Amino acid sequence: MSQPLTADDVATQGQNWNALPVLDMRSWTEGNAQEKKQFAQRVIETCKAAGFFYVSGHSVTPQALRDVYAASKDFHQQSVDFKSQYHIADSRHHRGWVPTSEVGEFEKDGDHHKVFYESFDLSFEVAADDHRTHQGYGLVGPNIWPELSDFQSKVTGYYDAVYALGRELLSIFECGLGMAQGTLLTHVTVPPSQLRLLKYFENDAPADRLHHGIDAHSDFECLTILHATHPGLQLLSADDHWVETPPVEGCFTILVGDCLEAWTGGDLKATQHRVVNRGVERFSLPFFFSADYDCEVKPQSPFDTAKAKAAYPTFKAGEHLWSRTITNFPYLRKLVDQGKLAVDFEVTEESPFKRLSVEERALLENTAQT
């Protein structure tokens, strides 16, 4: 069974990358003003060249990771009857258990696709009686916590640590992009930043385009902070080819999200990625660092040119996130169809931030010609 690479492996086992881009965050947290600026600029250069980076030297402790993985495994090994008590379709704020039956099969371009995972989803904790909580169905509100020993404390400890890392990373992006301090972080106060406790199941299905971990997409928020136990993640490189991106010991994988692409007027591109079916049990912890629901996302200085503003019309961060979430979850689409979930924005089937690989473009061109 494959294991994460060690830091010493990175230079020689890039798997089609010339080198996996590992950046040590201590250059930022322990550096002087000049070293901080140089590190932030290196982050931006790496995102433009590779579309992502690994970060080492971060503040999330190994114990916090061990605890959250233990909590995830504890939940996923419970019976279906137990997990069903926390089914996401019974929640009001999109929290809880996402069984394979909710996301396991779908039709796309006339083909039948199948995925092999389940999840427990949670987000930024806001009390039910807080004035900022969305009444009815929404993305801002309280979490649902299963009755398992230490589950809430372990998961909350990790959430708080990775959320703090997200704030630090967004500060780094501000610096590297030449933005005034706080330009982006001012929009992060009560964000619907989701943490998913994912489990991919062992299976004997082929690793082909009809059998997925998770289908190709970009993430809808600002940036994604990812940790996983085994390979499976593939990213679309700058030259539009799918490339293996294995876990690296002690590191998080950092992906650019849709909002960061829009904020920079396309100077940075949202990282297109997918999880391919490896047939092995795999646990993953994607954390989607989001702006506030009502944040109006548009190109920021120095990227707010007329061309950029035309290419990236203003949208609300939460409406974009809610639209993509509704598209991907059948229980939400059903609520919309039944009139129980009212939205005053367009729910689009296709993300405006989608980018295709060279092979996918060729397939579409061949299909059109025939």
Backbone torsions as a table, in degrees:
resi	resn	phi	psi	omega
1	MET	NA	132.7	-178.4
2	SER	-66.1	146.6	177.4
3	GLN	-124.2	162.3	177.8
4	PRO	-58.1	147.6	174.6
5	LEU	-69.0	151.1	169.9
6	THR	-88.4	166.4	-180.0
7	ALA	-58.6	-34.0	-179.5
8	ASP	-69.7	-22.4	-179.2
9	ASP	-78.7	-19.7	-165.6
10	VAL	-58.9	-43.0	-174.4
11	ALA	-68.0	-26.2	-173.2
12	THR	-108.0	-10.6	-176.8
13	GLN	-124.1	48.5	-177.6
14	GLY	-71.8	-15.3	177.2
15	GLN	52.0	64.4	177.5
16	ASN	84.6	-11.9	166.2
17	TRP	-86.9	144.1	173.8
18	ASN	-60.6	-38.2	172.8
19	ALA	-160.9	138.9	176.7
20	LEU	-71.9	127.9	-171.9
21	PRO	-79.9	98.6	178.6
22	VAL	-103.3	121.8	-179.6
23	LEU	-115.7	128.6	-177.4
24	ASP	-87.8	114.7	-174.2
25	MET	-68.5	-13.7	178.4
26	ARG	-65.5	-20.3	173.7
27	SER	-63.7	-26.1	177.4
28	TRP	-90.2	-48.4	-173.4
29	THR	-74.5	-26.7	-177.3
30	GLU	-113.5	-3.3	-174.9
31	GLY	-84.5	164.5	172.7
32	ASN	-79.8	-178.7	-174.5
33	ALA	-58.4	-42.3	-179.3
34	GLN	-67.4	-40.6	179.6
35	GLU	-67.3	-37.3	176.3
36	LYS	-60.9	-46.7	-178.8
37	LYS	-63.3	-41.8	179.6
38	GLN	-63.8	-40.8	178.6
39	PHE	-64.4	-45.6	-179.3
40	ALA	-61.1	-40.0	177.9
41	GLN	-66.1	-35.5	178.1
42	ARG	-66.3	-36.2	176.0
43	VAL	-60.2	-47.1	-179.1
44	ILE	-64.7	-44.4	179.0
45	GLU	-60.5	-39.8	-179.9
46	THR	-67.9	-40.8	178.8
47	CYS	-63.7	-36.8	179.0
48	LYS	-70.7	-36.5	-176.5
49	ALA	-80.9	-41.1	-173.8
50	ALA	-112.7	-22.2	-178.8
51	GLY	88.4	-2.0	-177.9
52	PHE	-167.6	175.9	169.7
53	PHE	-158.0	160.8	169.8
54	TYR	-95.8	142.5	176.3
55	VAL	-118.6	127.4	174.1
56	SER	-111.6	175.9	177.4
57	GLY	65.6	25.7	-177.6
58	HIS	-86.6	178.9	-173.8
59	SER	-96.0	-2.6	179.4
60	VAL	-79.3	120.8	-172.5
61	THR	-78.0	153.0	173.9
62	PRO	-56.5	-34.4	-179.6
63	GLN	-66.3	-39.2	177.9
64	ALA	-61.6	-39.0	177.6
65	LEU	-68.1	-44.1	178.3
66	ARG	-60.2	-41.1	-178.4
67	ASP	-64.6	-44.9	-176.0
68	VAL	-71.2	-35.4	175.5
69	TYR	-66.2	-38.9	177.6
70	ALA	-63.1	-40.9	178.5
71	ALA	-65.6	-41.5	179.5
72	SER	-62.3	-47.3	-179.6
73	LYS	-64.3	-37.4	178.8
74	ASP	-61.5	-44.6	179.8
75	PHE	-66.8	-48.5	-173.4
76	HIS	-67.4	-20.9	179.0
77	GLN	-85.8	-3.5	178.8
78	GLN	-72.3	165.8	-179.6
79	SER	-69.6	159.5	176.3
80	VAL	-59.8	-39.5	179.4
81	ASP	-60.0	-41.9	179.4
82	PHE	-65.8	-49.9	-176.5
83	LYS	-65.3	-30.5	-179.3
84	SER	-63.8	-21.9	176.7
85	GLN	-63.1	-20.0	-174.9
86	TYR	-118.5	27.0	-177.5
87	HIS	-58.5	134.6	-175.9
88	ILE	-62.8	-27.2	179.3
89	ALA	-68.4	-16.1	178.3
90	ASP	-94.3	-0.5	-177.8
91	SER	-90.1	165.5	177.2
92	ARG	-106.1	-13.7	-174.8
93	HIS	-131.2	31.8	174.5
94	HIS	56.3	55.1	176.3
95	ARG	-128.5	148.8	171.9
96	GLY	123.9	-161.8	-174.8
97	TRP	-78.8	129.6	174.6
98	VAL	-111.0	98.3	-179.4
99	PRO	-75.0	163.7	176.8
100	THR	-57.7	-32.2	-179.5
101	SER	-63.9	-22.2	178.8
102	GLU	-80.0	-31.5	-173.5
103	VAL	-132.4	6.0	-165.7
104	GLY	-74.8	-24.6	-178.8
105	GLU	-142.6	144.6	178.7
106	PHE	-156.2	159.1	177.2
107	GLU	-101.1	135.1	179.0
108	LYS	-148.7	125.3	178.3
109	ASP	52.8	37.2	176.9
110	GLY	81.4	1.8	-179.2
111	ASP	-110.2	152.0	177.8
112	HIS	-96.5	118.9	-178.1
113	HIS	-109.5	153.8	179.2
114	LYS	-137.7	138.9	177.0
115	VAL	-119.8	166.1	-170.8
116	PHE	-134.1	65.1	177.5
117	TYR	-152.8	163.2	166.6
118	GLU	-135.7	169.5	-174.8
119	SER	-151.2	158.6	163.6
120	PHE	-119.2	121.5	-172.0
121	ASP	-110.6	138.9	175.7
122	LEU	-145.2	174.7	-175.8
123	SER	-152.0	-168.4	179.6
124	PHE	-59.5	127.6	-174.3
125	GLU	-80.1	119.8	175.5
126	VAL	-131.4	128.4	-175.7
127	ALA	-61.6	150.2	-177.7
128	ALA	-60.0	-32.0	-178.2
129	ASP	-95.4	7.3	175.9
130	ASP	-71.5	138.4	-177.0
131	HIS	-65.0	-16.5	-179.5
132	ARG	-86.9	-10.6	179.4
133	THR	-68.9	134.9	176.5
134	HIS	-72.3	125.5	176.7
135	GLN	-81.2	150.0	-173.5
136	GLY	74.2	-138.5	178.6
137	TYR	-93.6	134.3	179.7
138	GLY	-171.5	-177.1	-176.7
139	LEU	-102.0	-12.4	-177.9
140	VAL	-109.8	121.9	-178.0
141	GLY	168.1	-164.1	-177.4
142	PRO	-81.3	153.8	174.3
143	ASN	-81.5	167.1	172.1
144	ILE	-109.4	128.7	-176.1
145	TRP	-119.0	122.1	177.1
146	PRO	-68.9	150.5	-179.5
147	GLU	-82.4	78.7	176.3
148	LEU	-130.1	141.0	-176.6
149	SER	-58.2	124.4	174.7
150	ASP	66.7	4.4	-178.0
151	PHE	-60.4	-52.0	-176.2
152	GLN	-62.6	-43.6	-177.5
153	SER	-66.8	-40.3	-179.7
154	LYS	-67.6	-44.1	-177.9
155	VAL	-71.4	-40.0	178.4
156	THR	-64.4	-40.0	177.1
157	GLY	-59.2	-43.1	178.1
158	TYR	-69.0	-43.8	-179.7
159	TYR	-56.5	-47.2	-178.5
160	ASP	-61.7	-39.0	-178.3
161	ALA	-69.1	-43.4	-177.2
162	VAL	-76.3	-28.9	174.2
163	TYR	-65.0	-42.4	176.5
164	ALA	-62.1	-39.0	176.2
165	LEU	-62.6	-40.2	178.4
166	GLY	-60.9	-41.4	177.8
167	ARG	-63.4	-41.0	178.8
168	GLU	-64.7	-42.0	179.3
169	LEU	-64.1	-39.3	179.8
170	LEU	-66.9	-33.3	173.4
171	SER	-62.4	-39.4	178.2
172	ILE	-64.4	-42.7	177.6
173	PHE	-62.5	-42.6	177.2
174	GLU	-55.3	-47.6	-178.6
175	CYS	-64.5	-49.2	-177.4
176	GLY	-65.0	-28.0	-180.0
177	LEU	-88.0	-1.7	-179.8
178	GLY	75.0	25.0	178.5
179	MET	-90.8	153.5	174.4
180	ALA	-63.4	143.7	-179.7
181	GLN	-57.1	130.4	179.0
182	GLY	90.6	-3.6	-178.7
183	THR	-53.4	-44.7	-178.3
184	LEU	-94.3	-39.4	-176.1
185	LEU	-66.2	-21.9	177.4
186	THR	-62.8	-18.1	180.0
187	HIS	-95.3	12.2	-178.3
188	VAL	-122.7	91.7	179.0
189	THR	-124.4	-48.2	176.0
190	VAL	-132.9	67.2	-171.5
191	PRO	-83.2	144.4	172.7
192	PRO	-78.7	61.5	-177.3
193	SER	-84.5	110.9	-171.4
194	GLN	-92.6	140.0	168.1
195	LEU	-112.3	129.6	176.4
196	ARG	-110.8	131.1	172.3
197	LEU	-99.6	93.8	-171.8
198	LEU	-96.1	141.0	169.5
199	LYS	-127.1	122.7	173.6
200	TYR	-97.1	133.6	-172.6
201	PHE	-87.8	146.6	169.5
202	GLU	-63.4	136.7	-179.0
203	ASN	-158.6	166.5	-179.6
204	ASP	-112.4	20.1	178.1
205	ALA	-75.2	153.9	-179.9
206	PRO	-69.9	156.2	176.3
207	ALA	-90.9	74.4	-179.5
208	ASP	-125.0	-175.2	-172.4
209	ARG	-72.2	-9.6	179.6
210	LEU	-98.9	-7.0	-179.4
211	HIS	-126.4	114.0	-169.1
212	HIS	-119.3	159.9	154.3
213	GLY	-79.4	-69.1	172.4
214	ILE	-138.5	138.1	-175.1
215	ASP	-68.6	163.5	-176.5
216	ALA	-62.2	137.2	-179.5
217	HIS	-171.0	169.1	162.8
218	SER	-109.0	157.9	-179.2
219	ASP	-84.8	149.2	-164.4
220	PHE	-87.2	-8.4	-172.0
221	GLU	-99.8	-151.5	-179.1
222	CYS	-81.3	-53.6	179.2
223	LEU	-154.6	162.1	-179.2
224	THR	-120.6	135.2	177.7
225	ILE	-114.0	111.8	-169.1
226	LEU	-118.5	136.3	169.5
227	HIS	-131.6	140.8	-178.6
228	ALA	-147.6	158.2	-176.9
229	THR	-87.6	-24.0	-174.0
230	HIS	-144.5	162.2	175.8
231	PRO	-63.2	169.2	-178.7
232	GLY	149.0	-28.9	179.9
233	LEU	-73.3	133.0	172.4
234	GLN	-126.5	140.2	178.6
235	LEU	-117.2	151.1	175.5
236	LEU	-85.0	117.3	-175.8
237	SER	-72.4	173.6	-179.1
238	ALA	-60.3	-28.1	177.4
239	ASP	-97.4	18.8	169.2
240	ASP	66.9	42.9	171.5
241	HIS	-121.9	142.9	177.7
242	TRP	-74.2	130.2	-174.3
243	VAL	-130.8	138.6	178.1
244	GLU	-65.0	137.6	179.5
245	THR	-132.7	83.2	-174.3
246	PRO	-74.4	159.0	172.8
247	PRO	-61.5	146.4	174.7
248	VAL	-120.0	129.3	-174.1
249	GLU	-56.1	131.1	176.5
250	GLY	79.9	5.2	-174.5
251	CYS	-121.6	154.4	165.4
252	PHE	-104.6	148.8	171.9
253	THR	-94.0	128.4	-176.2
254	ILE	-111.7	123.9	-178.9
255	LEU	-115.7	144.7	175.7
256	VAL	-80.5	134.6	179.6
257	GLY	-102.1	175.7	-175.7
258	ASP	-58.9	-42.8	-176.5
259	CYS	-64.8	-37.8	178.9
260	LEU	-68.1	-35.0	174.4
261	GLU	-62.7	-45.4	-178.8
262	ALA	-67.6	-41.6	178.4
263	TRP	-57.9	-33.6	-178.4
264	THR	-96.6	10.6	178.8
265	GLY	59.0	28.3	179.0
266	GLY	89.7	2.0	176.5
267	ASP	-62.1	-38.6	168.1
268	LEU	-106.2	144.4	-179.8
269	LYS	-109.6	137.9	176.7
270	ALA	-59.9	134.7	-174.9
271	THR	-75.1	115.0	174.5
272	GLN	-79.0	132.4	-176.7
273	HIS	-152.6	165.6	178.3
274	ARG	-153.8	163.5	173.5
275	VAL	-116.8	119.0	-178.4
276	VAL	-88.5	154.6	-178.6
277	ASN	-77.8	112.9	177.0
278	ARG	-99.4	-8.8	177.3
279	GLY	79.6	0.3	-178.4
280	VAL	-108.6	157.3	174.5
281	GLU	-67.0	131.5	-176.1
282	ARG	-143.8	133.6	175.3
283	PHE	-110.5	143.6	-175.5
284	SER	-143.3	149.1	-177.2
285	LEU	-130.3	73.4	174.4
286	PRO	-76.1	130.4	175.3
287	PHE	-116.3	120.0	-174.8
288	PHE	-100.5	101.0	-176.2
289	PHE	-80.0	116.5	-168.8
290	SER	-114.3	156.8	165.5
291	ALA	-81.3	166.7	177.4
292	ASP	-58.4	152.1	-176.0
293	TYR	-54.0	-45.8	-174.6
294	ASP	-88.0	6.1	179.1
295	CYS	-62.9	127.0	175.1
296	GLU	-85.5	112.4	-175.6
297	VAL	-92.1	123.8	178.4
298	LYS	-157.4	160.9	179.7
299	PRO	-54.8	132.8	-179.3
300	GLN	-103.4	156.2	175.1
301	SER	-59.5	135.1	9.8
302	PRO	-94.2	22.5	-174.5
303	PHE	-105.3	7.3	-173.5
304	ASP	-88.4	55.0	176.4
305	THR	-79.1	164.5	178.1
306	ALA	-60.3	-39.3	179.7
307	LYS	-64.5	-43.2	-179.4
308	ALA	-66.7	-41.1	-179.0
309	LYS	-67.8	-30.0	176.0
310	ALA	-72.4	-36.4	-178.8
311	ALA	-76.7	-27.0	-177.0
312	TYR	-128.9	79.5	177.1
313	PRO	-60.6	150.2	-178.9
314	THR	-59.7	135.2	173.1
315	PHE	-141.5	159.1	175.6
316	LYS	-85.3	132.8	-177.8
317	ALA	-56.3	-43.9	-177.1
318	GLY	-69.8	-35.2	179.5
319	GLU	-68.8	-38.5	176.4
320	HIS	-63.5	-45.8	179.2
321	LEU	-63.4	-44.5	-178.9
322	TRP	-65.2	-41.3	179.1
323	SER	-61.0	-47.8	-179.1
324	ARG	-67.0	-36.3	179.4
325	THR	-67.0	-43.9	177.4
326	ILE	-59.7	-41.0	179.5
327	THR	-60.8	-35.7	-172.0
328	ASN	-91.9	-11.1	-176.1
329	PHE	-119.9	114.0	-178.5
330	PRO	-57.3	-35.1	-177.9
331	TYR	-65.3	-32.7	177.8
332	LEU	-73.4	-40.7	177.7
333	ARG	-61.3	-38.4	178.5
334	LYS	-64.6	-41.4	178.4
335	LEU	-63.0	-39.0	177.1
336	VAL	-64.3	-46.2	-179.2
337	ASP	-61.9	-33.4	-179.2
338	GLN	-83.0	-5.1	-179.0
339	GLY	78.2	11.2	179.6
340	LYS	-85.7	-22.5	176.8
341	LEU	-119.7	106.1	-178.0
342	ALA	-95.9	132.3	175.5
343	VAL	-128.2	142.8	-179.2
344	ASP	-109.7	30.6	176.4
345	PHE	-139.2	164.6	-177.3
346	GLU	-76.9	129.9	173.5
347	VAL	-96.3	109.7	-174.0
348	THR	-100.5	142.6	179.8
349	GLU	-72.9	-32.4	-174.5
350	GLU	-112.5	133.3	178.8
351	SER	-73.1	135.2	176.8
352	PRO	-70.0	-9.1	-178.5
353	PHE	-99.6	6.7	-177.2
354	LYS	-67.3	142.8	175.0
355	ARG	-135.6	138.9	-176.5
356	LEU	-100.5	152.3	173.6
357	SER	-76.0	165.9	176.9
358	VAL	-56.4	-43.6	-178.2
359	GLU	-66.5	-39.7	179.9
360	GLU	-67.3	-39.3	177.5
361	ARG	-64.6	-41.1	179.0
362	ALA	-63.7	-39.3	178.7
363	LEU	-63.3	-43.1	179.0
364	LEU	-63.9	-41.0	-179.8
365	GLU	-65.1	-41.7	179.1
366	ASN	-65.7	-39.6	178.5
367	THR	-63.3	-41.0	-179.6
368	ALA	-65.8	-35.7	-177.7
369	GLN	-73.5	-26.3	-179.1
370	THR	-95.6	NA	NA
